[in-house]
Amino acid sequence: MFCASKHIFGRLAPLRAASASTSPTSTSFPLRPSFFSSRSLTQSRLFASVKDLYYYNNSPKTAPNTSSADNTTNDFVKIVEVGPRDGLQNEKTIVPLDTKISLIERLSTTGLRVIEAGSFVAPKWVPQMADSTSILSHLLRSPPLAPNPVTYPFLVPNLKGLESALPSTTPPPHPGASEISIFASASEGFSLKNLNCTIATSFERFEPVVKKALEHGIKVRGYVSMVISCPYSGDTPPEKVVEVTKKLLDMGCYEVSLGDTTGVGNPYSIDVLMKALLEAGIPPEKLACHFHDTYGQAIVNCMVGLANGIRVFDSSVAGLGGCPYAKGATGNVATEDLVYFMHSVGMKTGVDLEKVSEVGAWISEAIGRKNNSKVGPALLAKRPETPASS
């Protein structure tokens, strides 16, 4: 896929020419969601390599009208590990606290710099996260050994949840979390289903949370779900994603992660979304990509995000995860697969691929589920067998 792109594009030329005159909702182009306009189609294409997309995005005709386009020259990618929270929250059986803590500690040794550790949500809605306070206390009391500083964010949906993240003076006292995240939606249907309120109401609830967190020196990261399509509201217009992303940034979030929650995104729709965000003046360094791998498109979608200047990607060890409110949605892109891909195209992550693969194999066995990474099992299978002791 990442070679002979010149020849591949030569073969794609007739297809691209035909697509320019094809109706945006034509069945001859089933990969293209209905929100694509003729204008956006001329700005999007299926790329065979990161290099091609890099030159395409930085050509005089198509480079985003923003000074931040130079972010494409940065070769370091920060990976945000979401397995302990987004990955485990959808497991049908309760994962023991000791297993969760061990997972976080093992991940900390791999070179990852951000590991999402838990969520302060009502236990009746997400019982898997009921012990997040205990996880925070343990991390503050016994910071895991790590080759570099690690941040452990916690998801916070409201002011009540924020109380658990704030510094505490009651025994045992602790300094609180250093970072939290809030979760908005670009789809009204999903906001009503997941947050039990409209998008507008969700922002009314988030505002005091962000304000109080910042007052206590806690960084805030934003999530936007259903950035491509929603099972309740249909295709999500890119303009709506732009609107929600801007609100989160204006509110005080230092970064916004774009979630393809159902995993229906493809290189066309992701590229159009990236263009819409960049052309709206949102710097790529303020954005992250959070792709689920429901239809096997997560890695190629990461390629498109990468070439559009995104340098932060969320992933989950062993591909853990799913979405309880999106039927059929599978886990996030596997951390092992993402690290392998980034290294294969010359990017740096600071993550030890073999160590992450070992963690993926361990947690899959520990919770009795299939390892959804492709790279991890393949890499570990190449290890020479340990000779039996005589």
N, C-alpha and C positions, 0 to 999 in steps of 0.2 A: 504493500500500500504506500510505503514511503519512498519508493524509487520509481524511476522511469516515468515521472509525472508528465514530462513533455509529451510522451507518446500517448499517455492516458488522456490528457487534455485534447490532443488532436482528435481522438475518437469521440470525446464528449462535445466537440464543437457543434456538430449538427443538432445534438440534443438541446444545447443551450440556445441555438438559433431558433429552434422550434418552440422552445418554452417561452420566448419573448412574445410570440403571437398566440399563445395558448391562454385560454381563460383561466384566471387564478383558481377557479373552483372546478376545473376540468378533471374528469376521472382519469385522463391520461397522465396526470401528475399526482398520484395518490399520496406521495410523501409530503405534499405541500398543504399546510393547514389553510382553512378558508379565509383567514385574516390577511393573507398575503395580497398586497396590491401590485399593480404592474410596476410601479416605481421601485418597490422593495425587491421585486424579482430581478431587476436589472442590477441591483447592488449585492445579490447573493448568488453563490455558486457552490458546487460540491467540489471540495479541494482534495487533491491527492497527497499533499504534503504540507508540513508546517512552513517550509520555505516558500512555497507558492503563495500561501495565504498571507505570509508576511509581506512579500513584495506587492501582492494585490492590495492589501490594506494600506500600504505606505506609498502607493503610486499617487501622482498629483490629482488624479480624478476621484479617487475613492478614499483617500486618507481622511479620517474623522476631523472635523473642524474643532480640534482641541489641542492645546499644547502638550497634553498628557499622552499623546500617541507614541512618544518616545519610550514609553514603558515596554514596548516590544523588544527593546535592546537589552533589557534586564534578564539575565539567565538564571536567577534564583526563584524558585517556586516554594511558597509556604503551603504546607499541607495541614489542614485542620482535621484532626481525627475525631469523628463523631460517633464511633462505635459504642462507647460506654453509655451514651445517652440515646441518640437517635437510633442506634443499632439495637440496643437491648430493650428499649421501651415497648417494642412490638412483639416480644416473645410471649408465647401463650402461658408458659409456666414461669413462676417467679424465680429469678436468678438470685442465688444467695449473695448476701453482702460481701462475704469473704471473696467470692469469685469476682465480683465487680471491682473490688479494691485490687485484687491480684492482676486483673486485666489492665487497670490504669497503671499500676506499678511496672508491669512488663512493657507496656507501650512506652513508658517514660524512658526506658533504656535504649530505645531505637533511634533516637535523634529527632523525634517529633517535637515540635515547639508549642503546639496547641492541642490539648486533649479535652474535649467536652466531657465533663465528668458526671453530670446529673441534671435534674430538673425539679424545681420547687413548685410542682403542680399538685392539685388536690388528689390524694391517693385513690379516691373512688373513680376518678377518670383515668388515671395512669398508675395503676398499682405497682408496676415495675419500678417506679421512681420514688416510692414511699420512703426509702432509706437514704435519700440524697443528703439530708442533714448530717447523717452519720458519716457519709463519704467526705463531705466538706471538712468535718471535724478531724477525721483521720488524716486528710491531706495537709491540713494546717499543723497538726500535731506531729506528724511523721512524714515530711515531704519525701516523695520517692527519689531514689538515686537516679540521676540523669546526666548525660554528657553535656547538656546545656540547659539554661533556664526554661522551664515549661510553665505555660499558663493553663489553668483548669477552669474554663467558663461553666456557668450553670444557667439553664434556661429559666426565665422568670416571666410568668404571664400577667402578673398583677402586683399591687402593693402588698398584699398578704404574702405572696411568694417572695417578694423582695426582703421581707423581714428576716427570712432564714439566711439570706446572703449578706446581711449587714453585720458589722462588728457587734460582738456580744460581750456584755460585762457579767452575765450570769454564769455560774460555774457549769462547765469549764469555759472561761472566757476565751475568745478568739478574735482575730482581726478581720474576719469576714472574707468573702470572695474578692478576688482582684478584678474579675470580669463577669458580666452576665450577658445574656442575649434575650432579645424579645422577638416575637413571632407574628408577623402580619401576613395578610393574604392579598393577592392581586385579583382574587375572585370573590364576588359577593356570596356565591353559593357555598364556597368552602369556608369562608369566614363565619357564616351562619352555622354551618355544620360543626366546625372545629372549635370556634371561639364563642359560639352562641350569641353573636352580635354582628352588626354590619361593619364594614371596613371603617367607616367614619367613627363609630362608637369605639372600635378597638383602639384607634389613635387617641381618643379621649382618655382611655384607660392607660395607655402607654405613657402619655406625657408626664404624669406625676412620678411614674416609676423611673423614667430616664432622668428626670430632674433630681430626684432624691439620690439615685445611684451616683450621678456625677458629683453631687455635693459631698458624697463620702469617698470620692476619689476612685470609684469603680468604673471601669471602662464598659461601654455598651456596644454590643454588636447586633445588627438587625438581620432578620431572615424575611424573605418574601417567598411565599409558597405559590404553587400553580402558575408559574411564570409563562408556561406555554399553553396548557389546556387544563380544564377542570372537569371532573366527572359530573358536576352539578350545573355548571354554567357554560360549558362548552369552551371553545377557543378563547384564550386570553389575549386581548389586543396589546401589542407592545407599549402603546401609549399609557395603558393602565399600570403596567409594570414600572414605567418611567415615573409616573405620578407617585406611586407608593414608595418607590426607592428614594425619591427626592424628599418626601415627607420624613422618612426615617433618618436620612442624613441631616436634614434641617433640625430635627428634634435633638440631635446630639450623638447619633450612632457614628462610630469611627469607620465602620465598614458595613456593607450590606451584602448578604449572601443570597444569590438568586437560585431558588429551588425549583427544579423540574420534578415536582413531587410524584407525578405519575409515570415519569420516564418516557414520555411520548415525544420528546424533542428529538430533532434530527439536525444535521449540519445546516440545512436551509433555514429552519426556524430559529435556531440558536444564533446564526450569523445575523439574521434580520433583527433579532432582539438586541444583540450587542451593538449593532449600528445605531439602533434607536436610542439606546442609553448614552452612547458616546456623542452622538450628534446633539443630544439634549444638554451636553456640557458636563456630564457626570464623568469624572476622571476614572480611568480603569483601576488605579490604585485604591479606589474606594469600593471596589466591587470584588466579589468572590463568586465562584460557581459551585453549585450543589446539585449534582446530577445523579438521578436514580437510573438503574440499569435494566429496567423492566423489559425493554425491547433490544437490549444489547448495543445501545448507541452511546453509552456514557463516555467511553474513551474517545471516540471520534468527536463527540461534542466538546470534550475537554480540549481537544486539538484546536477547535474553532475558537473557543474562549481564549486559549493561550495565544493564538495568533492575533487576536484582537486586543492584546495587551493585558489580559487578566493574569495575575501572578499569585492568586490564592484560590485553592480548590479544597472542597470538603470531601472526605472519603471515610469509609468505614472498614476496619480490618475484617477480612474474610467476607466482605460484602454483607455484613449484618444489617438488618433493618427492614423497613417497609413503611406502610402508612395505614393505620386502622380506619381512616376515613376515605381511603381511595382503593377500592376493590381491585386486586390484581397487581398493585404496585409492589415491586420487590425492593431489595435493599439498595443502598448507595453504591456507587462505584467502589470496588474493593481497593483498599489502600495499597496492597501489594501490586495490583494491576496498574494503578495510577503512578506509583513510584517507578515501576519498570518502564512504563511509557515515557515518563518525563526524562529519565536517564537515557533512554534510547534515542531521544531527539536532542540530546546535548544540554538539557536543563539540569540544574543542581537543586537538590532538596535537603541535603544533610541527613537523610533517612537511610538507615541500614536495611536494605531490602531483605537480606537473609533473616535478620532478627524479626522484622515485621512478619515475614512468612511463618516463622516459628510461633509467634503469638497467634496468628490466624489459625494455625493447625491446633494449637492448644485450646483456644476458646471454643472452636467448633466442636471439639471432643468433649470439653467440659460441660457444654449446654446441650449436647446431643443433637446437633444440627449439621447439615451439609455445609462444607466450606465452599462458598460461592466465588472465591477467587480462582482465576485461571492460572495466574503466575505462581502463586504460593505453592500449591501442590506440585506443579511441574518443576519448580526450582528445588524443592526438598527431595523430590524423587531422584534427582541427579546425584545426590550425595552418595559416596561410596558406603556400602554396607559395613557395619562394624563387625569384624570377625568374632565368631563365638569363642568364648574363653574355654581353654582345654581343661 
